[in-house]
Amino acid sequence: MEIGDLNFSYGNIALLALAVFLLAGVYSFVKQGLKIAALIVLVLAALAATGGFLWA
């Protein structure tokens, strides 16, 4: 699938979906008051999103 200059493959979409899933985990951890765990999961989500966009 192409959007502008970006060519999305299943790998890109899987990494971006993983990032969205991890962001939901960040929200859940923050809601429970687990701020350190939320920060760790936020870093993992950022890495997944970055990987998804750089792979495009």
N, C-alpha and C positions, 0 to 999 in steps of 0.2 A: 504494500500500500504506500503510495507516495503523497506527501503533503508538502507542496513547495519543493525545496531542495532536500527534504528529509525522506529517506526510504525506510519505512518501518517494516521490520520482519517479526516473526513470532518471538524471537529472542528479545527484541526491544519491548514489545508489548508485554511479555512476561515480566521483564525487569520493572517496567513502569507499574504494572499491576501489583508486583511485590512491594514497591514503594508506597502505593496507596494502602495496601494491607498493613504495612508497618506504621503508617501514619495513624491508622485506626487504633493500633496498639498504643501509640504515643498518647492519644486522647484517653484511652482506657487507663493507662498508668497514671497520667496526671489526675484523672478523676479519683483514683484510689489514693493519691498522695505519694506515689512512688516516683519522685522527681529524678533520682539518679537513673533508675531503669528507663524512664521516659527519655532522658537525654541520650542514653546508649542506643535505644531503638530509633531515636530521631537521626542519629549519626548513620546508622545502618540504612535508614530510609533515604537519606541524602546520597549515600554511596550507590544505592540501587537506582535511584533516579538519574544520577550522573552517568552511571554505566549505561542506562537505557538510552540517554540522549547522545552520548559519545559513540555508541555503537551504530547509531543511525547514519 
